[in-house]
């Protein structure tokens, strides 16, 4: 028994040593600890670097993660990737992925360019916890308990991949801050073409008009009844008269699923910075797009193969992500303030 405990202790120390030796600099590292008071309990860590070789084997300080996971009783081999996935990333010039968590939100970068940004506050994190609690799902209970830590945490993970010979080293975050105003202007300019690709052929000539209407939308309300039929309010009577009475319908299974989650109202509201969803009057973390995230998601996430290689998404899901990226200018340029009421 004594030898077993000693072995476990030595193993834990070895793993801790390897992890600490694999830590490196991270944007915003140290800011949380610097601003904390003597009574604050905060977690402010350097980034953990996970390196991939050409065979897709993940390692920390040269030690493969799969054997380390076996020592801990955890299957860390799930982090390994196939040689084909690594070749795809290498061919696309993807050098690294950074996932950075701070009390202000989550940021994911590919080659230094933002592909996903979520902004949160202690209040919106608490609201998310309340929503998860209302879903009555035991699997989400553990997540709910961990959520408050996000407002006291600063940490990150960097995944590095083999570079092509002669490639210039790219920073974890691009030095040039994206111009939010230029991104908003570009989205507004691209919105009519993006809309024209989505509407039926018979309505393509109306895309510029529809784009203008979307940009000036008043607050809208859609109220669904027990059958899933929705009634739209907020538009001028003439416009409402052109919308078929049965055109807004929520499938029964989706309606039941939303009701089971305790959702009574949903609100979607956008701005030049991003999209905020509120559930039952409580705002959740904001999805940001003011640094080109939506466009980068298509270009780097789908076209460069980052999502397929790292998340293992299938072609159908990737096609959906690409459609969202293509439609992003519409979301960014439209004026959205839509409230959805569900039957109680």
C-alpha positions in Angstrom: 0.0 0.0 0.0 2.8 2.3 0.9 4.6 1.7 -2.4 1.3 2.3 -4.3 0.8 5.6 -2.6 4.4 6.6 -3.3 4.0 5.6 -7.0 0.8 7.7 -7.3 2.5 10.7 -5.6 5.6 10.5 -7.9 3.3 10.1 -11.0 1.3 13.2 -9.9 4.5 15.2 -9.4 5.8 14.1 -12.8 2.7 15.1 -14.6 2.6 18.5 -12.7 6.2 19.1 -13.7 5.5 18.3 -17.3 2.4 20.6 -17.4 4.2 23.5 -15.7 7.1 23.2 -18.0 4.8 23.3 -21.0 3.2 26.6 -20.0 4.0 29.7 -21.9 3.0 33.4 -22.3 -0.6 34.3 -22.9 -2.4 37.5 -23.9 -3.8 39.3 -20.8 -1.9 36.9 -18.5 -1.5 38.4 -15.0 -4.0 41.2 -15.4 -6.6 39.4 -13.2 -4.2 38.6 -10.4 -2.7 42.1 -10.6 -6.1 43.8 -10.1 -7.4 41.3 -7.4 -7.7 42.3 -3.8 -6.2 40.4 -1.0 -9.6 38.7 -0.3 -10.3 37.7 -3.9 -9.9 34.1 -4.9 -8.9 34.1 -8.6 -7.2 31.8 -11.0 -4.7 33.4 -13.3 -2.5 31.0 -15.2 -0.1 31.0 -18.2 -1.2 29.1 -21.3 -0.8 25.4 -21.6 0.9 24.5 -24.8 -0.2 21.3 -26.5 2.1 20.4 -29.5 1.1 18.1 -32.4 3.5 16.2 -34.5 3.0 15.2 -38.2 1.3 12.0 -37.1 -1.3 13.9 -35.1 0.1 12.8 -31.7 -0.5 15.4 -29.0 2.2 16.0 -26.5 3.2 18.3 -23.6 6.9 19.0 -23.2 7.6 16.1 -25.5 5.5 13.6 -23.5 2.6 12.1 -25.4 -0.7 12.8 -23.7 -2.2 9.3 -24.2 0.2 7.6 -21.7 -0.1 10.4 -19.3 -3.9 10.0 -19.4 -3.5 6.3 -18.7 -1.6 7.2 -15.6 -4.4 9.5 -14.5 -7.1 7.1 -15.5 -8.3 9.6 -18.2 -8.5 9.0 -21.9 -6.4 11.9 -23.3 -5.9 10.1 -26.6 -9.1 11.8 -27.7 -6.9 14.9 -28.2 -4.8 13.1 -30.8 -5.6 13.8 -34.5 -5.1 11.8 -37.7 -2.1 12.4 -39.9 -4.5 13.5 -42.6 -6.0 16.2 -40.4 -2.5 17.5 -39.6 -1.6 17.5 -43.3 -4.8 19.5 -44.1 -4.0 22.1 -41.4 -0.4 22.3 -42.6 -1.5 22.7 -46.2 -3.8 25.5 -45.1 -1.0 27.2 -43.2 -2.6 26.8 -39.8 0.2 27.2 -37.2 -1.7 27.4 -34.0 -5.0 27.8 -32.2 -5.4 29.8 -29.0 -8.4 29.5 -26.7 -8.2 32.3 -24.2 -10.6 32.7 -21.2 -10.8 35.8 -19.1 -13.4 37.3 -16.7 -14.6 39.3 -19.8 -15.2 36.3 -22.0 -13.9 33.6 -24.3 -11.8 34.2 -27.4 -10.6 31.6 -29.9 -8.0 32.6 -32.5 -6.6 30.7 -35.5 -3.3 32.0 -36.7 -3.9 35.1 -34.6 -7.3 35.9 -36.2 -10.4 35.8 -34.1 -12.8 33.0 -35.1 -15.1 33.0 -32.0 -15.7 35.6 -29.3 -18.1 35.4 -26.4 -18.4 38.4 -24.1 -19.8 38.0 -20.6 -20.2 39.6 -17.2 -20.8 38.1 -13.8 -24.5 38.9 -14.3 -24.8 37.2 -17.7 -22.9 34.2 -16.5 -25.4 33.9 -13.5 -28.3 34.3 -16.0 -26.9 31.4 -18.1 -26.7 29.3 -14.9 -30.4 30.1 -14.2 -31.3 29.0 -17.7 -29.4 25.8 -17.4 -31.0 25.1 -14.0 -34.4 25.5 -15.5 -33.7 22.8 -18.1 -33.9 20.1 -15.5 -31.0 18.2 -17.0 -28.7 16.5 -14.4 -25.8 16.6 -16.9 -26.0 20.4 -16.9 -26.0 20.7 -13.1 -22.3 20.3 -13.0 -21.8 22.9 -15.7 -24.0 25.3 -13.7 -21.9 24.9 -10.6 -18.7 25.7 -12.6 -20.0 28.8 -14.4 -19.4 31.3 -11.5 -15.7 30.5 -11.8 -15.6 32.1 -15.2 -15.8 35.6 -13.7 -12.7 34.8 -11.6 -10.6 32.9 -14.1 -7.9 33.8 -16.6 -6.4 30.8 -18.5 -5.7 29.5 -22.0 -4.7 26.6 -24.2 -2.4 26.9 -27.3 -2.4 24.1 -29.8 0.6 24.2 -32.2 0.9 22.3 -35.5 3.8 21.5 -37.8 4.7 24.5 -40.0 5.7 24.2 -43.7 9.3 24.8 -44.4 10.2 28.5 -44.5 6.9 29.7 -43.1 7.0 32.9 -41.1 6.1 32.5 -37.4 2.7 34.1 -36.7 1.7 35.7 -33.4 -0.9 34.2 -31.2 -3.0 37.4 -31.7 -2.5 39.6 -34.7 -0.7 42.8 -33.9 -3.2 44.9 -35.9 -6.5 45.4 -34.1 -9.4 44.8 -36.6 -11.3 48.0 -37.5 -14.8 47.4 -36.2 -16.3 50.3 -38.2 -14.7 49.0 -41.4 -16.1 45.5 -40.7 -19.6 46.9 -40.1 -19.4 48.9 -43.3 -18.2 45.9 -45.3 -21.1 43.8 -43.9 -23.6 46.5 -44.9 -22.2 46.5 -48.4 -22.2 42.7 -48.7 -25.7 42.2 -47.2 -27.7 42.7 -50.4 -25.7 40.0 -52.3 -25.8 37.7 -49.3 -29.6 38.1 -49.1 -30.0 37.6 -52.9 -28.3 34.1 -52.5 -30.8 33.1 -49.8 -34.2 34.3 -51.2 -36.1 32.3 -53.9 -35.3 33.1 -57.5 -38.6 34.9 -57.9 -37.6 37.4 -55.2 -34.0 38.0 -56.1 -34.8 41.3 -57.8 -36.3 42.5 -54.5 -33.1 41.7 -52.5 -32.0 45.4 -52.3 -35.5 46.4 -51.1 -35.6 43.6 -48.5 -32.2 44.6 -47.3 -33.4 48.1 -46.8 -36.4 46.9 -44.8 -34.2 44.6 -42.7 -31.9 47.6 -41.9 -34.9 49.6 -40.6 -36.9 46.9 -38.8 -38.9 48.1 -35.8 -39.1 45.8 -32.7 -41.0 42.7 -33.6 -43.0 40.2 -31.6 -43.9 36.6 -32.6 -46.4 34.8 -30.4 -46.9 31.1 -30.8 -50.0 29.2 -29.8 -50.3 25.6 -28.6 -50.4 24.3 -32.2 -47.1 26.1 -33.0 -48.7 28.7 -35.2 -47.1 32.1 -34.9 -48.5 35.6 -35.1 -46.2 38.4 -36.1 -46.7 41.9 -34.7 -44.8 45.1 -35.2 -44.8 45.6 -39.0 -47.0 48.0 -40.9 -50.5 46.5 -41.8 -49.7 46.6 -45.5 -46.6 44.5 -45.1 -48.3 42.1 -42.7 -51.0 41.5 -45.2 -48.5 40.2 -47.7 -47.3 37.5 -45.3 -49.3 34.2 -45.6 -51.2 33.5 -42.4 -49.7 30.0 -42.0 -46.1 31.0 -43.0 -44.8 31.2 -39.4 -45.0 27.7 -37.9 -42.9 26.1 -35.1 -42.7 22.3 -35.4 -44.4 20.5 -32.5 -41.2 18.7 -31.4 -39.3 22.0 -31.3 -42.1 23.7 -29.4 -42.2 20.9 -26.8 -38.5 21.0 -26.4 -38.4 24.7 -25.7 -41.2 24.4 -23.2 -39.5 21.5 -21.4 -36.5 23.8 -21.0 -38.7 26.3 -19.2 -38.4 28.9 -21.9 -41.3 31.4 -21.9 -39.8 34.2 -24.0 -36.7 34.6 -26.2 -35.3 37.9 -27.4 -32.7 38.4 -30.1 -31.1 41.8 -30.3 -28.1 42.8 -32.4 -25.7 45.7 -32.7 -22.6 46.5 -34.6 -20.7 44.6 -32.0 -22.7 41.3 -31.9 -25.8 39.4 -31.0 -27.3 39.1 -27.5 -30.0 36.5 -26.7 -32.2 36.9 -23.6 -34.2 34.1 -22.1 -37.1 34.9 -19.9 -35.9 38.5 -19.7 -32.4 37.5 -18.7 -29.5 38.5 -21.0 -27.0 35.7 -21.8 -23.3 36.1 -22.9 -23.0 38.1 -26.2 -21.8 36.6 -29.4 -19.3 39.1 -30.9 -18.6 39.7 -34.5 -16.9 43.1 -34.5 -13.4 41.6 -35.3 -14.4 39.7 -38.4 -15.3 36.5 -36.4 -18.2 35.4 -38.7 -16.1 35.8 -41.9 -13.1 34.1 -40.3 -15.3 31.3 -39.2 -16.0 30.4 -42.8 -12.5 31.2 -44.2 -10.4 29.6 -41.5 -12.9 27.3 -39.7 -14.5 25.7 -42.7 -12.3 26.4 -45.8 -9.0 25.9 -44.0 -10.3 22.8 -42.2 -9.8 23.9 -38.6 -13.3 22.8 -37.5 -13.1 19.5 -39.3 -9.6 18.7 -38.0 -10.1 19.7 -34.4 -13.8 19.3 -33.8 -14.4 16.4 -36.1 -17.5 18.1 -37.7 -19.1 16.2 -40.5 -19.7 17.7 -44.0 -23.4 18.5 -43.3 -22.5 20.4 -40.1 -19.7 22.2 -41.9 -22.0 23.2 -44.7 -24.4 24.7 -42.1 -21.5 26.6 -40.5 -20.5 27.9 -43.9 -24.1 29.1 -44.6 -24.1 31.0 -41.3 -20.8 32.6 -42.2 -22.2 33.5 -45.7 -25.3 35.0 -44.2 -23.4 36.9 -41.5 -23.5 40.2 -43.4 -27.3 40.1 -43.2 -27.3 39.5 -39.4 -24.7 42.3 -39.0 -26.5 44.8 -41.2 -30.1 44.1 -40.2 -31.7 45.8 -37.2 -32.9 43.0 -35.0 -35.0 43.2 -31.9 -37.2 40.2 -32.0 -39.2 38.8 -29.1 -40.6 35.3 -29.3 -43.4 34.3 -26.9 -44.2 30.7 -26.3 -47.4 29.2 -24.9 -47.4 28.6 -21.2 
